[in-house]
Amino acid sequence: MTAEKDWTRFDAALFDMDGVITRTASLHAAAWKALFDEYLSQRAGGAEAFRPFDEQEDYRNYVDGKLREDGVASFLASRGIVLPSEPSKQGEDGETIAGLAQKKDAYFSALLAAKGVELYQDGIVLLDAMRARGMKTAVVSASRHCRAILATANVLPLFDVCIDGQESRRLHLKGKPDPAGFLEAAKRLGIPPSHAIVLEDALAGVEAGRRGEFGFVIGVDRANQADALRAQGADLVLSDLRSLLPHAGAAAA
């Protein structure tokens, strides 16, 4: 194992969920597309042509890894659309960021119920190996469904700490690319950021790991975006996390 892949010198590992542990990123992308295509088609007309949400580029650049409300605002801003965050006390006609975020959650919940939870086995294998070595582990996710999803997949007990979307909102933590969620997880684990690894598939999450000054940031390439993950600050980009195990073949992207 090369020095750059030597995760054994760290005391903790902080995992994103969607795209690293669970195969739910595709469900999120489909839910975002259903939401925004519906909204954008309603706005289309006259000088404003309908341009659908792209499940790869738009998802990757504007919503992946972010809290729902942040994702709504980020994508709409890319189309030059500004909406109020919440309805005013006097009441408002039309959509709000909070309203669209709730609709996205409904789309995602329906897809999750229909398709269930699948795991990335390479993520589970590495997680097991890290815990076997005595490393502390945390999951840091923007998803409000994080605990329920991990419990359904019987992997929630593998994490010592869970900072999910609900906890972030309760503590008023800023979402990724801000490192607040990762820093809170490290604090609860009792581990300095410099002694911890961050594993992320989202560009916003990799940036958060780098901004939080974590000791090692691993970009998990699930969507052919190795160069973009490196540009955001990943120390190492891998398509298969099992390549980090002793005697495993290289799968660096």
N, C-alpha and C positions, 0 to 999 in steps of 0.2 A: 504494500500500500504506500503510495507516495505521500510526502509530507502534506501536500495540499488537501489530501483526502483524509487525513488522520483526525477523525472526529472523536477518537477516544481520549484526546487531551482536554476535552471540554466536560463541564459538569452538568449541563442541562441542554435539552433540545426543545425548541418551540415550533410546533407544527401549525401550518394553516390546515383547514379541513378540506374545503372544496378544491378538488384538483390535486391534492397531496395524499390524503387519506381516503376520501370518498369520491366516487364518480358522480357527483351532483352538479359539477360545473355546467355540464351540458343541459341539465334541467333549468338551472338559473338562466343560461343564455336563451333557452326557448321561452321562458317566462318573460324575460325582458323584451324579446322580439314581439311576443303577443301583445304586451302592454303598449310599447311604443308604436308598433304598426297601427294598432287601433287608434291611438291618440293622434298620430301624424296624419292618418287618412281622414280623420274628422276635421283637421285643420286645413287640409289640402283644398285647393280651389282658387280660382282667380290667378294671381301672380305666384301663389305658393304651391309648387308642385309636390306631389307625394314622392318622398325618397325613403324607402324602408330602412329599418334598423338592420345593420349587418352583424350577424351572430359571431363573426370573427373579429373584424377590425373595430367596430363600435363597442362590442363587448369588452375586448381586450383593453382598449384605450380609455374608456369612460366609466365602466361600471364594475369590472372584475375586481373582487376583493374589497370593495367599498361598502360602507353602510348604505342601506337602501336609499335613504333620502339624499345622501351625497351622490349616489349613482344617478338618480333622477336629475338632480341639478346639473351635474357634470355633462351628461349627454345632451340635455336640452340646451345648455349653453353652447355646445358645439354646433347646434342648429340655429343659434341666435334667438332662442326662446327663453324668456324669464317669467317664472311663475311665483306667486307668493308661497311662502313656506306653509302657512296654515290659514284657514279662513279667518277673516277679521271678526271682531265682536259684532259688527253690524250685519255680518253675513255677506257672502260673495257668490256671484255666479261663476261657473266655470271651474276648471281643475286647479288643484294646489299640488305642491310637491308631496305633502303628506298624503293626499288622496291618491295620487298615482303610486306612491310607495305601497299603500295598502292594497291596491289592485294587483301590483306585482306579486305581493305575498300570496294573494288568493290564487293567482295563476300557478305559482310555484307549488303551493300546497296540493293543488289538484294533480299536478304532474307527479309529485312525490308519491301521492296515494296510488296513482295509477301504475307507476313504474318501480317503486321501491328504492332501496339503497344498495348500491354496489360499492365494493371496496377496491382500492388499488393495492394489490397484494405486495408490491415492492415497498410501499409505505408501511404496511403492517409488519413486514419482515424486519425492516430497519428499526421500527419502533420497538419491537420485541427485543432485538439485539441490544439496543441502547439501554433499555430497562434492565436487561440481564447483566449489564456491566455496572449497574447501580446509578445510572444517570437519571436525573429528574426530568419529567416531561410535562409539557403544557400544550394545549390547543388554543389558538387565538384566531377567531373567525368573526366575520361581520354578520354571519347568519344568526337570526333569532331562533332558528330551528336547530342550532348546533347540538345542544344536549340531547334533544329528542332523536335526532338522526344517529348520533353516536351510540345512544342507548339501544336503538332499534337494531343497530349492527353489532351490538355486544362488544364495543370497543371503548366505551366511556371510562371503564375502570383502568384503562391503560394510561390515563392522564391524571397527573397529580393536581393540575389546575386547569380550569376552563374559563377563558375570557371570551364570551360570545357577544352577539349583538345586543341581547337583553342586558347583560352586565355592563357593556360599554355605555349604554344609554342610562342605566341606573347611576353610574359613576360620572356621567357627562364626559366620557373619554372621546377624544376626536378619533375618527376612523382613519384607516390606512389611506394615503401614504404617511400620515402622522404615526410615529412609533408608540403612541400612548398605550395601546393595548398590549404590545409586546413588553413594554417596560413594566406595566402592572403585573404581567405574568411572571417576569423575572423577579420582581419584588416579592411576590407571594411565594415563589420557590426559594427565596433567600440566596439567589445567585446573581452576581454582578453581570451586566450585559456582556462584558468582554469575555466571560467564561461560558457563554451560551451560544448555541447554534440556532439560526432561523432557517426553516425550510418552507419555501413559498413557490407557488406557480404563477402568482399574479404579479404584474409589474408594480402595482401599488404596494403590494406586500414586500417585495424585494427592496423597494425604495425605503419602506418603513424600517426594515431590518438594518439597512445601511445608515439611515439617519439616527437610529437608536444606538449606533456604535456597538453592535453585537460582534462577537469574536469571529464568527464565520457565517456567511449568508449563502445558502445553497438555493439556486434557482432550479425548480423542477419543470422541465420542458415537456408539457403535455400537448402543446398546440403549435409546434414548430416556430417558436419565438426565442430561440437560444440567443441570438444576437441582441434582441431587445432586453432580455433578462440581464445579460452582461452589462449593457449600457446603463441599466438602472442600478447597478452596483453589486450584482452577484459575484462572489468569489469563485464559484464553481457552478457549472450548469450541467445537469444530468437528465437523461431521459428515463433511466431506471435506477432507483435508489439502492437496489441490491448490489450495484457495482461498488458501493462503499464498504461492503462486507469483505473480510479477509478471503483471499484466494478467488474473489469474483473477477470476472472479466470486465474490462473498461466499457462504460456506456456513456461517456461524456459527450455532450452535444457541442 
